[in-house]
């Protein structure tokens, strides 16, 4: 993809690391990852040790992509790891660019996640409350869990999850199909998150966003 490198001069006025050509080449590479039927999303990693300049690279990458009219968001996932589920901030950031067309991503999957979290909190809270007043026997804990998570409720939850996930996937597919350019999500500081949260983030990308036409760029220290 040939583009005049001079078009980006203003973006790199403070480029003391001399990464201009690398950023531009990488941007033009991922700009080709458009929607392809029956394919999945692309994931790239920018790996370097702490302090080498991953965030600076990502900031410049975002600027180049935006200048090329690529729908792009950048997020510091480390600042958001107080959310139990990384799906929430990722969807919220994606919705910022999706809603510019007067639409919103479906929120059923979020409602489902919140509902399950509430059930978990209620269960933990009830067990804790009983523990304060008396010694909690194993049978008490089992009874509480059965009340919150009966087999019937779990089946309904699973079906609701499937329906919500399918609705989200279809919206993402339609979004990607409608564009002749990819939707790019740059996730910075993943390696600074709690290990369990970093893994959850990768799982969210795998299960929720395995949609062709979406490109994820992860800034990490692989070590």
Backbone bond lengths (Angstrom), bond angles and torsions (degrees), N, CA, C in turn:
res aa  C-N    CA-C-N  psi(-1)  N-CA   C-N-CA  omega(-1)  CA-C   N-CA-C  phi
1 X - - - 1.457 - - 1.526 108.26 -
2 X 1.320 116.78 108.57 1.460 119.92 -174.72 1.522 111.06 -90.52
3 X 1.298 115.72 124.22 1.453 121.62 176.66 1.513 107.70 -140.08
4 X 1.332 115.18 147.73 1.455 120.25 -177.09 1.520 109.21 -69.65
5 X 1.330 116.05 117.75 1.462 120.57 -177.88 1.522 112.07 -63.13
6 X 1.327 117.13 -22.91 1.465 120.59 179.62 1.528 111.68 -66.57
7 X 1.327 116.99 -21.87 1.463 120.68 179.70 1.526 112.15 -61.61
8 X 1.324 116.65 -19.56 1.465 120.90 -174.77 1.538 113.25 -105.64
9 X 1.321 117.50 8.44 1.464 120.78 -174.36 1.526 112.29 -56.05
10 X 1.323 116.52 -42.52 1.461 119.71 -176.60 1.525 111.63 -64.50
11 X 1.331 116.62 -35.11 1.468 121.23 179.51 1.522 111.23 -61.87
12 X 1.330 116.19 -34.24 1.464 120.77 -172.56 1.530 113.42 -106.28
13 X 1.323 116.77 25.37 1.468 120.03 179.22 1.527 112.00 -61.93
14 X 1.337 116.93 -29.15 1.473 120.74 -179.27 1.529 111.60 -105.35
15 X 1.318 117.01 24.54 1.460 121.74 -175.57 1.534 111.52 -80.24
16 X 1.323 116.15 79.09 1.455 120.99 178.70 1.531 112.03 -79.16
17 X 1.330 116.31 -12.40 1.466 120.19 179.41 1.528 112.02 -90.33
18 X 1.322 115.82 -6.47 1.464 121.16 178.44 1.534 111.95 58.37
19 X 1.343 115.11 50.24 1.470 119.87 -177.59 1.529 111.99 -108.92
20 X 1.304 117.13 7.98 1.468 120.82 -174.62 1.520 113.01 -51.05
21 X 1.315 117.06 -54.05 1.457 120.11 -175.60 1.524 111.57 -64.93
22 X 1.347 117.02 -38.20 1.457 120.74 179.30 1.522 111.38 -62.43
23 X 1.332 115.93 -45.21 1.465 120.73 -178.80 1.525 110.43 -64.15
24 X 1.320 116.16 -46.24 1.466 120.25 -177.79 1.533 111.06 -63.82
25 X 1.324 116.76 -43.36 1.466 120.09 178.96 1.526 111.16 -62.61
26 X 1.321 116.02 -41.95 1.464 120.06 -179.94 1.526 110.37 -66.49
27 X 1.335 116.51 -42.82 1.463 120.43 178.78 1.524 110.96 -58.88
28 X 1.320 116.24 -45.76 1.461 120.07 -178.28 1.530 111.86 -69.21
29 X 1.328 116.86 -25.42 1.463 120.72 175.29 1.531 110.52 -67.99
30 X 1.331 116.83 -51.50 1.468 119.33 -175.00 1.525 112.25 -74.89
31 X 1.321 116.97 -18.24 1.461 119.54 176.59 1.525 111.94 -66.31
32 X 1.309 117.19 -14.56 1.461 121.35 179.26 1.528 112.94 -87.95
33 X 1.345 116.65 -5.82 1.471 120.71 -176.77 1.526 111.31 -84.61
34 X 1.313 116.44 64.40 1.457 121.64 -179.33 1.523 111.27 -84.69
35 X 1.328 115.91 176.39 1.460 120.95 -176.17 1.527 111.66 -63.38
36 X 1.340 115.41 132.50 1.464 122.82 174.42 1.520 107.31 -132.74
37 X 1.312 116.30 128.09 1.467 121.29 -177.63 1.523 111.25 -55.43
38 X 1.354 114.79 133.91 1.469 123.48 176.48 1.529 113.79 66.54
39 X 1.326 117.12 15.37 1.457 120.46 173.64 1.536 109.13 -101.24
40 X 1.336 117.43 177.90 1.463 121.54 -180.00 1.528 109.73 -122.88
41 X 1.311 115.83 175.89 1.457 120.95 -178.31 1.525 111.23 -66.93
42 X 1.326 115.78 159.21 1.462 121.69 176.08 1.532 108.82 -102.37
43 X 1.327 115.72 141.07 1.464 121.61 177.88 1.526 108.87 -128.16
44 X 1.327 116.04 124.74 1.463 122.24 177.44 1.525 108.27 -117.77
45 X 1.313 115.88 149.99 1.470 119.39 175.26 1.522 109.76 -121.19
46 X 1.327 114.40 139.66 1.467 122.04 171.90 1.517 105.45 -107.87
47 X 1.308 116.39 104.78 1.461 120.62 -172.57 1.524 110.93 -107.25
48 X 1.324 114.43 128.46 1.471 121.40 175.77 1.515 108.46 -164.94
49 X 1.311 116.32 159.09 1.460 120.65 179.23 1.521 110.36 -69.50
50 X 1.315 115.31 163.81 1.464 121.81 179.71 1.534 110.27 -59.42
51 X 1.323 115.56 133.62 1.462 120.57 175.54 1.517 115.11 89.05
52 X 1.330 117.59 0.30 1.470 120.73 -178.03 1.530 111.69 -79.39
53 X 1.334 117.25 -27.38 1.463 119.79 177.76 1.518 114.73 124.85
54 X 1.341 117.52 27.40 1.469 120.33 -179.55 1.533 111.07 -63.28
55 X 1.329 116.14 -43.38 1.469 119.74 -178.37 1.526 110.94 -64.97
56 X 1.323 117.25 -41.33 1.468 121.30 177.33 1.528 110.04 -60.39
57 X 1.320 116.62 -43.21 1.465 121.89 178.20 1.530 109.96 -60.07
58 X 1.330 116.35 -46.01 1.468 120.66 -178.45 1.526 112.11 -64.95
59 X 1.326 116.17 -38.47 1.467 119.89 178.69 1.524 110.89 -63.38
60 X 1.323 116.22 -43.21 1.460 120.19 179.05 1.535 110.84 -68.95
61 X 1.319 116.21 -38.12 1.456 120.69 177.28 1.531 110.48 -59.97
62 X 1.324 116.01 -45.91 1.460 120.04 178.42 1.533 111.36 -59.85
63 X 1.320 116.63 -41.75 1.467 120.74 -179.44 1.528 111.62 -64.77
64 X 1.329 116.77 -42.48 1.471 120.54 178.99 1.525 109.99 -64.10
65 X 1.327 116.98 -45.12 1.463 121.05 -179.34 1.532 111.03 -62.12
66 X 1.319 116.15 -42.80 1.461 119.21 179.52 1.527 110.95 -65.19
67 X 1.329 116.50 -37.96 1.459 119.85 177.71 1.523 111.17 -63.99
68 X 1.328 115.89 -30.12 1.461 121.07 177.73 1.532 111.71 -87.36
69 X 1.353 116.08 10.27 1.473 121.96 177.82 1.528 113.00 63.88
70 X 1.327 115.38 35.90 1.467 121.16 174.66 1.529 108.28 -95.48
71 X 1.318 116.93 131.18 1.471 120.94 177.84 1.532 108.17 -67.78
72 X 1.318 115.61 115.58 1.461 120.56 -171.11 1.523 111.19 -139.91
73 X 1.315 115.96 137.79 1.457 120.86 169.25 1.523 108.31 -127.20
74 X 1.315 115.94 150.91 1.462 121.94 175.43 1.508 107.81 -128.77
75 X 1.305 117.01 134.17 1.460 119.99 -179.64 1.523 110.89 -137.28
76 X 1.329 114.51 141.76 1.456 122.07 173.01 1.523 106.49 -91.58
77 X 1.321 116.77 95.62 1.458 120.95 -173.20 1.527 111.68 -66.79
78 X 1.333 116.99 -24.03 1.471 120.57 179.10 1.524 110.78 -63.75
79 X 1.327 117.11 -35.02 1.469 120.95 179.78 1.522 111.89 -74.07
80 X 1.316 116.50 -9.11 1.463 120.68 -175.52 1.514 113.09 -114.14
81 X 1.347 117.64 7.05 1.459 117.76 -174.24 1.521 113.40 -79.12
82 X 1.354 116.54 8.56 1.462 118.65 170.77 1.535 109.55 -79.93
83 X 1.346 117.65 -15.62 1.457 120.88 170.35 1.525 107.55 -73.55
84 X 1.312 115.94 133.00 1.460 118.93 -178.71 1.521 111.39 -64.68
85 X 1.332 116.32 -36.02 1.460 120.28 -177.13 1.526 109.62 -117.97
86 X 1.339 118.59 117.61 1.470 121.17 -178.56 1.521 113.73 -64.51
87 X 1.337 117.19 -13.66 1.458 119.77 176.75 1.525 111.17 -57.20
88 X 1.339 116.51 -37.60 1.473 121.13 -175.87 1.525 111.98 -59.57
89 X 1.336 119.45 -58.59 1.463 118.53 -178.68 1.523 114.03 -65.01
90 X 1.345 117.81 -33.01 1.461 119.76 179.53 1.523 110.44 -65.70
91 X 1.334 116.87 -45.95 1.458 120.03 178.21 1.519 111.65 -64.50
92 X 1.331 116.06 -38.59 1.469 119.72 179.85 1.522 111.03 -62.37
93 X 1.337 116.71 -42.96 1.467 120.33 179.29 1.528 111.12 -67.94
94 X 1.335 117.14 -41.46 1.458 120.44 178.08 1.528 111.15 -62.65
95 X 1.318 115.30 -37.31 1.460 119.63 -178.12 1.526 111.84 -65.51
96 X 1.340 116.40 -22.71 1.459 120.30 178.72 1.531 110.75 -61.48
97 X 1.321 116.84 -40.32 1.462 118.54 -179.78 1.532 111.39 -89.17
98 X 1.323 116.89 -30.60 1.464 120.02 178.60 1.524 110.80 -65.93
99 X 1.323 116.42 -39.02 1.465 121.01 -175.67 1.529 113.09 -72.95
100 X 1.320 117.53 -9.81 1.464 119.74 177.49 1.522 111.39 -64.65
101 X 1.327 116.49 -19.81 1.460 121.32 177.42 1.525 111.70 -93.70
102 X 1.326 115.79 14.24 1.459 120.20 178.89 1.506 114.73 78.65
103 X 1.339 116.83 17.62 1.462 121.41 -179.99 1.526 109.61 -120.67
104 X 1.316 115.43 170.74 1.457 121.30 174.41 1.514 109.34 -136.94
105 X 1.321 115.90 143.25 1.457 119.44 174.91 1.525 109.27 -65.98
106 X 1.334 118.13 146.48 1.475 120.17 -179.12 1.516 111.38 -61.78
107 X 1.339 115.15 139.60 1.461 118.82 -175.57 1.529 112.81 -106.50
108 X 1.337 117.16 8.93 1.469 118.92 -179.96 1.520 111.81 -61.34
109 X 1.340 116.23 -38.70 1.460 119.53 -178.66 1.527 110.64 -64.72
110 X 1.336 116.75 -33.85 1.457 120.88 177.25 1.525 109.59 -70.76
111 X 1.343 116.76 -44.04 1.466 120.40 178.41 1.524 110.59 -58.20
112 X 1.333 115.57 -41.22 1.462 120.28 179.58 1.526 110.59 -63.12
113 X 1.332 116.48 -46.60 1.466 121.29 -178.98 1.517 111.14 -61.92
114 X 1.326 115.91 -43.16 1.473 120.42 179.31 1.519 110.39 -64.13
115 X 1.340 116.74 -40.24 1.458 120.97 -178.71 1.522 110.91 -62.77
116 X 1.337 116.79 -44.52 1.465 120.47 178.34 1.529 110.65 -63.20
117 X 1.339 115.98 -40.95 1.469 120.05 179.50 1.523 110.68 -62.31
118 X 1.328 116.67 -39.55 1.463 120.48 178.98 1.516 111.09 -64.03
119 X 1.337 116.23 -41.65 1.467 119.75 178.58 1.524 110.89 -61.77
120 X 1.329 115.58 -40.98 1.466 119.82 178.91 1.520 110.60 -63.23
121 X 1.340 116.24 -44.49 1.461 120.33 -179.33 1.525 111.52 -64.82
122 X 1.338 116.43 -40.58 1.460 119.91 178.33 1.524 111.33 -62.82
123 X 1.330 115.38 -40.07 1.464 120.29 179.63 1.520 110.98 -64.31
124 X 1.327 115.74 -49.15 1.462 120.56 178.98 1.519 110.61 -61.65
125 X 1.340 116.01 -41.66 1.461 120.31 -179.10 1.510 112.23 -63.94
126 X 1.340 117.32 -41.25 1.464 120.45 -179.22 1.516 111.03 -68.72
127 X 1.326 116.90 -41.35 1.471 119.87 176.93 1.522 109.59 -61.82
128 X 1.327 116.37 -42.68 1.464 120.38 -179.84 1.513 112.24 -64.26
129 X 1.330 116.44 -40.94 1.463 120.46 -179.79 1.516 111.28 -63.85
130 X 1.321 116.17 -41.01 1.467 119.42 178.52 1.528 111.04 -68.04
131 X 1.312 115.89 -32.86 1.462 119.51 179.93 1.514 111.30 -65.89
132 X 1.339 116.12 -31.41 1.466 120.05 178.57 1.516 110.74 -68.82
133 X 1.330 116.43 -38.22 1.459 120.41 -174.22 1.524 113.83 -88.15
134 X 1.337 115.53 -25.23 1.460 118.36 -177.99 1.527 109.67 -160.13
135 X 1.295 115.31 171.81 1.461 119.84 174.48 1.521 108.44 -75.34
136 X 1.318 115.56 123.95 1.462 120.09 -177.78 1.520 109.59 -85.67
137 X 1.323 115.44 119.93 1.455 120.10 177.02 1.517 109.84 -82.50
138 X 1.313 116.27 159.09 1.462 120.10 178.45 1.519 111.83 -57.09
139 X 1.338 116.02 -36.79 1.470 119.36 -179.44 1.524 111.11 -64.70
140 X 1.361 116.95 -34.70 1.463 120.15 177.92 1.521 110.67 -63.12
141 X 1.311 115.84 -44.36 1.460 120.72 -179.65 1.532 110.26 -62.63
142 X 1.334 116.08 -42.64 1.467 120.50 179.29 1.520 110.60 -62.46
143 X 1.329 116.92 -42.35 1.467 120.38 -179.54 1.522 111.30 -62.70
144 X 1.324 115.60 -43.14 1.466 119.78 179.44 1.523 110.25 -61.29
145 X 1.316 116.57 -46.09 1.468 120.74 -179.77 1.522 111.56 -63.33
146 X 1.341 116.83 -38.08 1.465 119.84 178.79 1.520 111.04 -63.78
147 X 1.345 115.93 -37.56 1.459 119.81 179.60 1.520 111.34 -65.08
148 X 1.334 116.58 -40.82 1.464 120.85 -177.70 1.523 112.52 -81.39
149 X 1.344 116.19 -35.33 1.454 120.35 -172.49 1.528 111.03 -129.56
150 X 1.311 117.22 64.62 1.460 119.98 175.35 1.518 109.26 -71.49
151 X 1.341 116.27 162.20 1.460 119.63 -179.53 1.527 110.98 -60.04
152 X 1.346 115.78 -36.11 1.469 119.67 178.94 1.525 110.50 -65.50
153 X 1.327 116.05 -44.84 1.461 119.84 179.77 1.521 111.59 -64.66
154 X 1.332 116.10 -40.56 1.456 119.92 179.69 1.531 110.94 -64.08
155 X 1.333 115.87 -38.73 1.468 119.10 177.85 1.530 110.39 -63.66
156 X 1.336 116.19 -45.87 1.462 120.27 178.65 1.520 111.07 -61.43
157 X 1.338 115.87 -41.69 1.470 120.11 179.21 1.521 110.71 -60.66
158 X 1.324 115.61 -43.11 1.462 119.49 -178.59 1.527 111.09 -65.04
159 X 1.336 117.13 -42.80 1.461 120.81 178.93 1.533 110.64 -64.22
160 X 1.326 116.22 -41.67 1.466 119.99 177.59 1.523 111.03 -63.24
161 X 1.329 115.60 -38.47 1.460 120.68 177.56 1.525 110.20 -62.12
162 X 1.330 116.44 -46.69 1.465 120.39 179.68 1.528 111.89 -59.78
163 X 1.323 115.92 -44.19 1.464 120.47 -178.98 1.526 110.92 -65.42
164 X 1.347 115.81 -43.48 1.463 120.26 -179.07 1.523 110.98 -65.95
165 X 1.340 115.97 -41.98 1.460 120.24 179.93 1.524 110.51 -64.90
166 X 1.330 116.88 -41.04 1.461 120.44 179.47 1.529 111.10 -64.38
167 X 1.342 116.13 -39.75 1.461 119.72 178.23 1.527 110.79 -62.61
168 X 1.338 116.04 -43.35 1.457 120.39 178.37 1.525 110.53 -62.80
169 X 1.341 117.20 -46.22 1.460 121.12 -178.77 1.530 110.98 -59.76
170 X 1.328 116.50 -43.92 1.457 119.81 -179.15 1.525 111.51 -63.65
171 X 1.316 116.54 -37.20 1.470 119.94 177.30 1.525 110.96 -66.04
172 X 1.329 116.52 -41.38 1.463 120.42 178.85 1.525 111.44 -66.29
173 X 1.337 116.25 -40.07 1.470 120.32 178.53 1.523 110.42 -63.60
174 X 1.319 116.42 -45.42 1.466 120.24 179.57 1.525 110.80 -61.93
175 X 1.325 115.77 -40.65 1.460 120.98 178.83 1.532 110.04 -61.03
176 X 1.325 115.72 -48.33 1.468 119.74 -178.65 1.529 111.53 -65.72
177 X 1.333 116.51 -39.32 1.468 120.63 -179.99 1.521 111.93 -63.04
178 X 1.330 115.98 -35.02 1.464 120.86 -176.28 1.524 113.12 -74.28
179 X 1.334 116.91 -6.70 1.462 120.76 -175.78 1.520 110.88 -115.60
180 X 1.324 115.77 141.63 1.466 119.25 174.20 1.521 111.31 -95.31
181 X 1.349 115.55 11.25 1.464 122.53 174.25 1.527 108.18 -132.61
182 X 1.325 118.49 157.94 1.464 120.18 -178.68 1.533 112.60 -76.12
183 X 1.320 115.94 165.35 1.469 123.34 169.81 1.521 105.91 -102.64
184 X 1.324 117.15 120.61 1.464 121.40 -171.76 1.526 110.55 -109.58
185 X 1.326 115.55 130.99 1.465 122.43 177.20 1.525 107.94 -119.66
186 X 1.326 116.03 115.86 1.466 121.54 179.00 1.522 107.99 -100.71
187 X 1.321 117.04 119.34 1.463 122.33 -178.69 1.520 109.00 -112.24
188 X 1.323 114.60 111.97 1.462 120.68 -176.98 1.528 110.62 -102.24
189 X 1.325 115.90 156.31 1.477 124.30 173.83 1.531 113.74 65.83
190 X 1.314 117.56 26.30 1.466 119.58 179.84 1.520 111.58 -61.51
191 X 1.341 116.56 -34.73 1.464 119.98 -177.19 1.529 112.81 -73.88
192 X 1.338 117.79 -10.27 1.464 120.42 178.07 1.531 112.26 -91.91
193 X 1.330 115.76 -7.38 1.459 119.63 179.12 1.531 110.62 -74.08
194 X 1.328 115.30 164.63 1.457 119.29 169.72 1.531 108.24 -57.39
195 X 1.323 118.10 141.93 1.465 119.88 -178.17 1.522 113.50 -52.90
196 X 1.342 117.57 -42.27 1.459 119.52 -179.05 1.521 111.25 -66.37
197 X 1.334 117.07 -34.17 1.459 120.29 -179.92 1.522 110.92 -72.75
198 X 1.314 116.53 -36.77 1.467 120.23 176.85 1.528 110.07 -61.73
199 X 1.333 116.62 -42.91 1.464 120.52 178.41 1.522 110.44 -65.09
200 X 1.335 116.88 -41.77 1.470 120.38 178.46 1.520 110.97 -60.13
201 X 1.328 116.44 -39.20 1.470 120.51 179.42 1.516 110.58 -62.10
202 X 1.324 116.62 -44.80 1.469 120.70 178.42 1.527 110.62 -63.76
203 X 1.327 116.93 -37.61 1.462 120.32 178.75 1.527 111.35 -66.33
204 X 1.338 116.00 -38.54 1.468 120.31 177.85 1.529 110.12 -62.31
205 X 1.330 116.58 -44.13 1.464 119.96 179.14 1.524 110.64 -62.10
206 X 1.322 116.21 -38.06 1.467 120.88 -177.65 1.527 111.49 -70.47
207 X 1.324 117.50 -44.71 1.461 120.85 -170.59 1.528 113.58 -90.55
208 X 1.324 117.31 -30.90 1.457 119.92 -174.44 1.528 113.47 -101.69
209 X 1.326 117.45 -28.21 1.458 119.78 -170.96 1.527 113.27 -122.67
210 X 1.324 116.94 28.17 1.466 120.34 177.08 1.530 109.25 -80.62
211 X 1.333 114.54 58.97 1.463 121.95 -175.17 1.525 109.16 -119.55
212 X 1.308 116.15 125.86 1.463 120.71 178.39 1.525 110.12 -57.41
213 X 1.333 115.19 142.74 1.453 120.47 -178.15 1.519 113.31 98.29
214 X 1.349 116.06 -11.02 1.463 121.16 173.79 1.527 108.50 -102.38
215 X 1.321 115.65 136.19 1.465 121.87 179.22 1.519 108.44 -123.59
216 X 1.326 116.15 128.42 1.460 121.69 178.03 1.524 109.20 -113.57
217 X 1.310 115.54 129.88 1.458 122.29 177.92 1.522 106.81 -115.61
218 X 1.325 116.73 117.12 1.470 121.77 -176.83 1.520 109.19 -107.29
219 X 1.333 116.51 122.53 1.455 121.44 175.21 1.528 108.25 -94.18
220 X 1.334 116.10 113.84 1.468 120.09 -171.97 1.525 110.59 -144.83
221 X 1.309 113.32 159.75 1.466 121.05 165.07 1.517 105.34 -103.34
222 X 1.324 117.78 103.37 1.459 121.32 -173.12 1.527 113.39 -59.27
223 X 1.321 116.77 -26.57 1.462 119.46 179.11 1.516 111.50 -68.75
